[in-house]
Amino acid sequence: MAIDAELLDRLREPALVREAAKTGAGWLNAAAAERRFEVKNPATGAVLATLPDLDMAEVRRAIEAAAAAQQAWARRTAKVRAAILKHWHQLWLDNLEDLATILTAEQGKPLAEARAEILYGAGYLEWFAEEGKRIYGDIIPAHAEDVRLMVVKQPVGVVAAITPWNFPNAMIARKLAPALAVGCAVVARPARETPLSMLALAVLAERAGLPDGLFSVMTTTDSRGFGEEVTSHPKVAKITFTGSTEVGRALMRQGAAQLKRFGLELGGNAPFIVFDDADIDAAVEGAIAAKYRNAGQTCVCANRIYVQAGVHDAFVDKLVAAIARLKVGDGMQEGVQIGPLINAGAVDKVVEHMEDAVAQGGRVVAGGTRNPAGPLFFDPTIVVGATSRMRVAREETFGPLAPIFRFQTVAEAIALANDTEFGLAGYFYSRNMARIFEVAEALQVGIVGVNTGLISTEVAPFGGVKQSGMGREGSRYGADDYLDLKYICLGGQSVAEERPA
């Protein structure tokens, strides 16, 4: 076992890469583990590190440690907790280049995107460090003269967090920050493809002074076992999960017996609508950002692009020209904008969706081929003539394939956009203010981007409706899922009658 030498050479702080898991009792090195698994670079296939493949006994120990540590953490003042989170936030910024390099190495996205993700994730720490100091209760006008009524908010306790591989820094940041800020503890499982980013954050958490037990990183390939453990363990109060709708449903079924609390950010099938009155150049720029960022592997990715008939051809021509300028390659290379897909299955899905669209009358006008950079690279692709019968209309592609649908009326666009079980994000471009309000209110999604393809920020609530999940991450609403409301009725509070002097 050895950490990839090329990766270490790129780092100012090689100690950020650990061949270990962060458990409640400290670090468990891979060398001491009975079972191990490898983390590979999707761009090159190189083995980056070997990590312990933990069993569920280790997960149970981490939960017990979290439950013990959480009680002391909750008793600390919000100001004390905020100071530690702010220190941690500064360490993220101080180690920006190293964190971005680790992220690109294990996930594949271009370094520029990796840097942006680190800054985005760090923003949640800063935001909730402050927001944790503003968790206010209420005094309620009483129903009787001798009582006083109060509402206080208290941390739920131990939180289990399960994160995906596409944003290995930001997805845990959106869960860690509010949980820790309000006094919870977190037992987290990163995706097996991208655990190194979360482990690097755990190294920085120690340096920031976060007490042991509050943040455990469970490196395990047994995703089913982890899910069953946290949904059944009586000391886990909440499960927060980002991933597929199918897995989200399974977790909810498992947690139903104990009425577990859930925060779920699940699948998407985002529509991207371009109306006749749109700024076409701006719409093309927005489509590039919403569709091809992270090689199309984002939960809010524009999965279906609807273009009104009057500007359809002009939009397609400009989009084809724009993606021809995108550079595909290893994310470590200068100027690369499209990195590899995460694995062979992801590439196969893109090919299957493209071939299904062509078989049903669609036409590839750009891309459509694997890129010579490596087996996991696929050229940015556009298919025109898309219809609602195609798989690209119903399923989340999660790759650099953009299907273009033609529509005639506003009502038709709204109906097509809403014709899906998912409801995470939607985008549209228009310069008509009446239309902007009409469409924004009509789209059945949790997030709407109007004349922009970039919608994520820590100061706004992120989450979906329908089969895209429940709960919100970020903003002042983002702490609510980690808090319980407690109503306190104080009796015997009548004022003594005044006695004469």
C-alpha positions in Angstrom: 0.0 0.0 0.0 1.3 3.4 -0.9 -0.3 6.7 -1.9 0.2 7.7 -5.5 3.5 9.4 -5.8 2.3 11.8 -8.6 -0.5 13.0 -6.4 1.7 13.5 -3.5 4.2 15.5 -5.6 1.3 17.9 -6.5 0.4 18.7 -2.9 1.9 21.3 -0.6 0.5 19.3 2.4 0.8 15.5 1.6 -0.6 14.7 5.0 -4.1 15.6 3.7 -4.2 12.2 1.9 -4.7 9.5 4.5 -4.9 5.8 3.9 -7.2 5.5 6.9 -10.8 5.9 8.1 -11.7 8.5 10.7 -13.6 6.7 13.4 -14.9 7.8 16.8 -11.8 6.6 18.5 -9.3 8.2 16.0 -7.8 7.0 12.8 -7.9 3.4 11.6 -5.1 2.8 9.1 -5.6 0.6 6.1 -2.6 -1.6 7.1 -4.5 -2.6 10.3 -7.8 -3.4 8.5 -8.9 -6.9 7.7 -10.4 -5.7 4.3 -9.3 -2.9 2.0 -10.3 -1.2 -1.3 -8.6 0.9 -3.8 -9.4 4.5 -4.9 -8.6 5.1 -8.5 -8.1 8.2 -10.8 -10.9 7.9 -13.4 -8.8 9.9 -15.9 -5.7 7.6 -15.8 -6.8 4.5 -14.0 -3.9 4.9 -11.5 -4.4 3.7 -7.9 -4.4 6.8 -5.7 -4.7 5.1 -2.3 -5.9 2.0 -0.4 -8.4 2.4 2.4 -9.9 0.2 5.1 -13.2 -1.4 4.1 -15.0 -1.1 7.4 -17.5 -3.6 8.7 -20.7 -2.6 10.5 -19.2 -3.2 13.9 -16.9 -0.2 13.3 -20.0 1.8 12.2 -21.8 0.9 15.4 -18.8 2.0 17.4 -18.7 5.3 15.6 -22.4 5.9 16.3 -21.8 5.2 20.0 -18.9 7.6 20.1 -20.9 10.2 18.2 -23.8 9.9 20.7 -21.4 10.5 23.6 -19.6 13.4 22.0 -22.8 15.1 20.8 -24.1 15.7 24.3 -21.1 17.7 25.4 -21.0 19.5 22.0 -24.6 20.5 22.4 -23.9 22.0 25.8 -21.3 24.3 24.3 -22.5 27.8 23.4 -23.3 28.5 19.7 -20.5 31.1 19.8 -17.9 28.4 20.8 -19.1 26.0 18.1 -19.0 28.9 15.6 -15.4 29.7 16.4 -14.3 26.1 15.6 -16.3 26.1 12.4 -14.8 29.4 11.3 -11.3 28.1 12.0 -12.1 25.0 9.9 -13.5 27.2 7.1 -10.2 29.2 7.1 -8.2 26.0 6.8 -10.3 25.0 3.8 -9.4 28.3 2.2 -5.7 27.9 3.2 -5.6 24.5 1.6 -7.7 25.3 -1.5 -5.2 24.1 -4.1 -4.5 20.8 -2.3 -8.2 20.1 -1.7 -8.9 20.8 -5.3 -6.1 18.6 -6.5 -7.3 15.7 -4.4 -10.8 16.2 -5.6 -9.8 16.2 -9.3 -7.5 13.2 -8.8 -10.3 11.0 -7.5 -13.4 12.5 -9.2 -12.0 13.7 -12.5 -13.5 17.2 -12.9 -11.3 20.0 -14.2 -9.2 21.8 -11.6 -11.1 25.0 -12.1 -14.4 23.3 -11.2 -12.7 21.6 -8.3 -11.5 24.9 -6.9 -15.0 26.3 -7.3 -16.5 23.3 -5.4 -14.1 23.8 -2.5 -15.0 27.5 -2.2 -18.7 26.6 -2.5 -18.4 23.9 0.2 -16.4 26.3 2.5 -19.2 28.8 2.1 -21.6 26.5 4.0 -19.2 26.3 6.9 -19.0 30.1 7.1 -22.7 30.6 6.6 -23.8 28.1 9.3 -21.2 29.1 11.8 -23.0 32.4 11.9 -26.5 31.0 11.4 -26.0 28.7 14.4 -25.9 31.8 16.6 -29.4 32.8 15.4 -31.4 29.7 16.3 -34.2 31.6 18.1 -37.1 30.2 20.1 -40.4 31.9 20.9 -42.5 33.2 23.7 -46.2 32.5 23.0 -49.0 34.6 24.6 -50.4 32.4 27.3 -53.9 30.9 27.5 -54.2 31.5 31.2 -52.9 34.1 33.7 -50.7 31.7 35.7 -48.8 30.1 32.9 -46.0 31.1 30.5 -45.4 29.3 27.2 -42.1 28.9 25.5 -40.7 27.1 22.4 -37.0 26.2 22.2 -35.0 24.5 19.5 -32.6 21.7 20.3 -30.3 19.5 18.2 -31.8 16.2 17.0 -28.6 14.3 18.1 -26.6 11.9 15.9 -26.9 12.4 12.1 -25.9 9.8 9.5 -24.8 11.4 6.3 -24.5 9.5 2.9 -22.9 11.5 0.1 -22.4 10.8 -3.7 -19.2 10.9 -5.8 -20.0 13.8 -8.1 -19.4 16.6 -5.5 -17.4 14.9 -2.7 -16.6 18.1 -0.9 -19.7 20.2 -1.3 -22.2 17.4 -0.6 -20.8 16.7 2.8 -20.3 20.4 3.5 -24.0 21.0 3.0 -24.7 18.4 5.7 -21.9 18.9 8.2 -22.1 22.6 8.5 -25.7 22.9 9.8 -25.5 19.8 11.8 -22.4 20.8 13.7 -23.4 24.4 14.0 -26.6 23.6 15.9 -25.0 20.9 18.2 -25.3 17.6 16.3 -22.7 14.9 15.6 -22.2 13.3 12.2 -21.3 9.8 11.1 -20.7 10.0 7.4 -20.2 7.5 4.5 -18.5 8.9 1.4 -19.0 7.2 -2.0 -16.4 4.5 -2.5 -15.1 6.3 -5.6 -14.3 9.6 -3.9 -13.5 9.2 -0.1 -10.2 11.0 -0.1 -11.8 14.5 -0.2 -13.9 13.8 2.9 -10.9 12.3 4.7 -8.9 15.4 4.0 -11.6 17.5 5.6 -11.5 15.3 8.6 -7.7 16.0 8.9 -8.5 19.7 8.8 -11.3 19.3 11.3 -8.8 17.9 13.9 -6.5 20.9 13.2 -9.5 23.3 13.8 -10.1 21.7 17.2 -13.3 19.8 16.4 -13.7 17.3 19.3 -13.3 13.5 18.5 -16.4 11.6 17.8 -18.3 14.5 16.2 -17.3 13.7 12.6 -16.5 10.1 11.6 -15.7 9.1 8.0 -16.8 5.5 7.4 -14.8 4.2 4.4 -16.8 1.1 3.4 -17.9 -0.5 0.2 -20.9 -2.0 1.9 -23.4 0.7 1.1 -26.4 -1.5 1.8 -25.0 -2.6 5.2 -24.3 1.0 6.2 -27.9 2.0 5.2 -29.4 -0.8 7.2 -27.2 0.0 10.2 -28.0 3.7 10.4 -31.7 3.3 9.7 -32.1 0.7 12.5 -29.7 2.1 15.2 -31.7 3.7 17.9 -29.1 6.4 18.5 -29.2 7.8 15.0 -31.9 10.5 14.9 -31.7 11.6 11.3 -30.4 10.4 8.0 -29.4 12.9 5.3 -28.8 11.4 1.9 -27.9 12.7 -1.5 -28.2 10.2 -4.3 -30.7 8.3 -6.5 -34.4 8.2 -5.9 -34.4 4.5 -5.8 -31.9 4.3 -2.9 -33.7 7.2 -1.1 -36.9 5.1 -1.2 -35.1 2.1 0.1 -33.7 4.1 3.0 -37.1 5.4 3.9 -38.6 2.0 4.0 -35.8 0.7 6.2 -36.2 3.7 8.6 -40.0 3.5 8.8 -40.0 1.1 11.7 -38.3 3.7 13.9 -39.8 6.7 12.3 -36.4 8.1 11.4 -36.1 11.7 10.3 -34.9 12.1 6.7 -33.4 14.8 4.5 -33.3 13.5 0.9 -31.8 15.2 -2.2 -32.6 12.7 -4.9 -32.7 12.3 -8.7 -33.4 15.1 -11.2 -34.7 15.5 -14.7 -34.2 19.2 -15.1 -35.9 21.1 -18.0 -34.1 23.9 -19.7 -36.5 26.1 -21.7 -35.5 28.7 -24.3 -38.4 31.0 -25.3 -38.5 33.1 -28.6 -37.8 36.3 -26.7 -34.7 35.0 -25.0 -31.2 36.4 -25.3 -29.9 33.4 -27.4 -26.2 34.0 -26.6 -27.0 34.1 -22.9 -29.1 31.0 -23.2 -26.3 29.1 -24.9 -23.9 30.2 -22.2 -26.3 29.1 -19.6 -26.9 25.7 -21.3 -23.2 25.0 -21.3 -23.0 25.7 -17.6 -26.1 23.8 -16.7 -25.6 20.8 -19.0 -21.8 20.2 -19.4 -20.4 21.2 -16.0 -18.7 18.2 -14.4 -19.3 16.4 -17.7 -23.0 16.5 -17.1 -22.7 14.7 -13.8 -24.7 17.0 -11.6 -28.0 16.5 -9.8 -29.3 19.8 -11.2 -28.0 19.1 -14.7 -30.2 20.3 -17.6 -31.4 17.0 -18.8 -34.0 18.1 -21.3 -33.6 21.3 -23.4 -36.8 22.7 -24.9 -36.4 25.4 -27.5 -39.3 27.4 -29.0 -39.7 26.9 -32.7 -38.9 30.5 -33.7 -35.3 30.4 -32.3 -34.7 26.6 -32.4 -32.3 26.5 -35.3 -30.3 29.6 -34.2 -30.0 28.2 -30.7 -28.8 24.8 -32.0 -26.3 26.3 -34.3 -24.8 28.5 -31.6 -24.7 25.6 -29.1 -23.0 23.3 -31.6 -20.3 26.0 -32.1 -19.9 26.5 -28.4 -19.3 22.9 -27.5 -16.9 22.5 -30.3 -14.6 24.8 -28.3 -14.8 22.7 -25.1 -11.5 20.9 -24.3 -11.8 17.3 -23.2 -9.1 15.7 -21.2 -7.5 14.9 -17.8 -8.8 17.5 -15.3 -5.2 18.2 -14.1 -4.3 19.6 -17.5 -4.4 23.3 -18.2 -7.5 24.5 -20.0 -9.5 21.3 -19.8 -13.2 21.9 -19.4 -14.7 18.3 -19.7 -13.1 15.5 -17.7 -13.9 11.8 -17.6 -17.1 10.2 -16.5 -16.8 8.4 -13.2 -16.9 4.8 -14.4 -17.6 2.5 -17.4 -21.3 2.2 -16.4 -21.7 6.0 -16.7 -20.3 5.9 -20.2 -22.5 3.0 -21.2 -25.6 4.9 -20.0 -24.7 7.9 -22.2 -24.3 5.6 -25.2 -27.5 3.8 -24.5 -29.5 7.1 -24.2 -27.9 8.4 -27.4 -28.6 5.2 -29.4 -32.2 5.1 -28.2 -32.8 8.7 -29.3 -31.3 8.0 -32.7 -33.3 4.8 -33.1 -36.5 6.9 -32.5 -35.7 9.6 -35.0 -33.2 11.8 -33.2 -30.1 13.1 -35.0 -26.7 13.6 -33.6 -25.4 17.1 -34.7 -22.3 17.3 -32.4 -20.2 14.7 -30.6 -21.6 11.3 -30.2 -18.3 9.5 -29.9 -15.9 8.3 -27.2 -12.9 10.6 -26.8 -9.4 9.3 -27.4 -8.3 10.7 -24.0 -9.3 7.5 -22.4 -12.0 4.9 -21.9 -14.0 7.0 -19.5 -14.1 10.1 -21.7 -17.0 11.0 -24.0 -17.3 14.0 -26.3 -20.0 16.6 -25.5 -23.0 15.6 -27.6 -26.1 17.2 -29.0 -29.2 15.3 -30.3 -31.9 17.2 -32.1 -35.4 16.0 -32.9 -35.9 14.6 -29.3 -39.4 13.5 -28.3 -41.1 12.5 -25.1 -41.0 8.8 -26.1 -37.2 8.7 -25.7 -35.3 7.6 -22.6 -33.6 11.0 -22.5 -37.0 12.5 -21.7 -37.8 10.2 -18.8 -34.4 9.2 -17.3 -31.5 11.2 -15.8 -28.6 10.7 -18.3 -25.9 12.0 -15.9 -23.5 12.6 -18.8 -22.5 15.1 -21.5 -25.5 14.4 -23.8 -28.0 17.3 -24.6 -31.3 16.3 -26.2 -33.0 19.3 -27.9 -36.9 19.3 -28.0 -38.8 21.8 -30.2 -42.0 23.3 -28.8 -44.6 25.9 -30.0 -46.4 27.6 -27.1 -45.7 28.5 -23.5 -48.4 26.2 -22.2 -46.8 23.3 -24.2 -43.4 24.1 -22.7 -44.8 24.1 -19.1 -46.7 20.8 -19.7 -43.6 19.1 -21.2 -41.3 20.4 -18.4 -43.6 19.1 -15.7 -44.2 15.7 -17.4 -41.8 13.8 -15.0 -41.8 12.3 -11.6 -38.9 14.4 -10.6 -38.8 18.0 -9.5 -35.4 19.2 -8.4 -34.4 22.1 -10.7 -35.6 23.9 -13.8 -34.2 26.6 -16.0 -35.7 29.0 -18.6 -34.7 32.0 -20.6 -37.0 34.9 -21.4 -37.0 38.7 -21.3 -40.8 39.0 -20.9 -41.5 39.8 -17.2 -45.1 38.5 -17.2 -43.9 35.2 -18.7 -41.1 35.0 -16.2 -43.5 35.0 -13.3 -46.0 32.7 -15.0 -43.4 30.0 -15.8 -41.4 30.3 -12.6 -44.6 29.7 -10.6 -45.8 26.9 -12.9 -42.7 24.8 -12.9 -43.1 21.9 -10.4 -39.5 22.1 -9.1 -37.8 23.2 -5.9 -35.3 25.4 -7.6 -35.8 27.7 -10.7 -33.0 29.4 -12.6 -34.3 32.3 -14.7 -31.8 33.6 -17.3 -29.0 31.7 -15.6 -27.5 28.2 -15.6 -25.8 28.5 -12.2 -28.2 28.3 -9.3 -26.3 26.9 -6.3 -25.3 29.1 -3.3 -25.1 28.5 0.4 -27.5 31.4 1.1 -30.5 29.9 -0.7 -32.5 26.7 0.0 -31.5 23.7 -2.1 -33.9 20.8 -2.6 -36.7 19.3 -4.6 -40.3 18.3 -4.8 -42.1 15.2 -6.0 -39.7 12.2 -6.3 -36.6 14.5 -6.0 -36.7 14.4 -2.3 -37.6 16.4 0.9 -36.0 19.0 3.1 -33.7 21.8 2.2 -29.9 22.4 2.4 -28.4 25.9 2.8 -30.0 29.2 3.7 -31.7 30.0 7.0 -34.0 27.1 6.3 -31.2 24.6 6.2 -30.8 24.2 9.9 -34.4 23.3 10.5 -34.0 19.6 9.7 -31.3 19.3 12.4 -33.5 20.7 15.1 -36.4 19.6 17.3 -39.0 22.0 18.6 -39.7 21.7 22.3 -42.7 23.4 23.8 -42.4 24.3 27.5 -45.4 25.2 29.6 -44.5 26.9 32.9 -47.3 26.7 35.4 -47.7 28.5 38.7 -46.6 31.8 37.4 -49.4 34.0 38.9 -48.3 37.3 40.3 -48.7 37.7 44.0 -51.3 40.2 45.1 -49.9 43.4 46.5 -50.3 43.8 50.2 -50.9 47.2 51.8 -47.8 48.7 53.4 
